[in-house]
Amino acid sequence: MIHEISVAEAHEALKADKNAKLIDVRTPEEFAQVHAKGAIHIVLGAISKASLAAAGITDKSAALYLICKSGGRSRQACVMLAAEGFTNLSNVSGGTMAWVNEDLPHE
C-alpha cells in the first residue's frame, strides 16, 4: 500500500525508525544541487528490487519514503516498487521543494 505523507511527517518518521529509508529518485544533477540529508539516491529510471538491494535495502516490509522534486516521480517509484512486492511505501508529498521550504535538514 502506498501512503501520502507530508515532509514534516516523513522527517519525524525517519527520526523515529532508524531502519526506515528515504530514497530520492531525481536526476543526478537535481540531487547534487540539494537533497534531504541522509537520502539515498536512486534515479527513477533505475528504481527496482535490484537497485534497492545494491543500496542495502532487501526487506520488502521496511518503511521506505520516496521523494523527488514535488511528488510526481516519487509516486511513480512507489507504484513500481509496490509491483516488486514492497509493502510499506510512502510518497513524500511536496517533495524536496517542500522539504527545503520547511527548513528540514538538507545538503
N, C-alpha and C positions, 0 to 999 in steps of 0.2 A: 504494500500500500504506500502511496506517495502522499506526504503531508506538505502543506504550505506553511511556512514558518517565517516570522519576521527576523530581521538581522539581530535585534536585541534578544529574542528568544533563542536563536541559534547560538549566539555568543554565550549565553548563560548555560545552555545545554552542553556545549563543548567544554566549559569550565567544570561542570558537574560530572561529566562522564569522560574520564581520561582515555577510554578506548574508542570514543567517537572520533570521526574524521571529517574534516572539511575539505572538499575537493573542488578546485577551481577549474572550470572547463573552457576558459577563454583562450585566445591565441597567446603564443609566447610573448609577443610584443605587449599585449594588454597586461599580461601577468607581470612582466618586467617593470611596467610603468607604476603599478600599485596593486597590492593584493592584501587580503586579510592575513594577519600574522598567523603562521602555522599551517596555512593552506597547502595542500598537496596539489601540484599542477599536473593535470592530465587533460589534454585538449579534447574537445567534444568528439572529433573525428576518430580518436583513438580509444575512447572510453569502452571498456569491456571487462569481462571477468579476468582476462589475461593481464590487462594493463593494471587493474587493481591488485592482482596477485604480485605483479612486479614491484608495486609500491608497498607490499607487505600486508595488503588487505585481502584476507581469504575467508573470513567469517561472513557468510551471507546474511546473518541476522544482526551484524554490528550496525550501530547508528551511523549513517552516512548523510552528511549535509552537503548538497550540491549548490555551487554558487557560480554565477557568471557576471556579466555587466549589470543586467537588470532583472533577470529571472527567466527569460525565454529559453536560452540554450541549456541552462541547468535543468529546466523542466523536461526538455528532450532527453537529457542524460539520465534523469530519473526513470523515464519510460524505458530507455534502453537497458538500464541495469535491472529494472523490475522483470523484464523479459529474460534476463540471465539468471533470475532466481533470487536476487537480493530483496529482502523483505522489510527493511527498516530505513526507508529513504525519505529525506525531507528536502524540498526545494526552498532555497532561501529567497523569499520574495524581496524584490528591490535590488538584489544583488550587491556587487561591490560598490556601486554608486551610493546605495543607502548605507552600507557598512561604513564607508568613509564619511558620509554626511553626518552619521550619528557618532563620529569620532571614536569608533571601536578600534582596537589595536590593528594597525596595518603597517606595511613596509613599502 
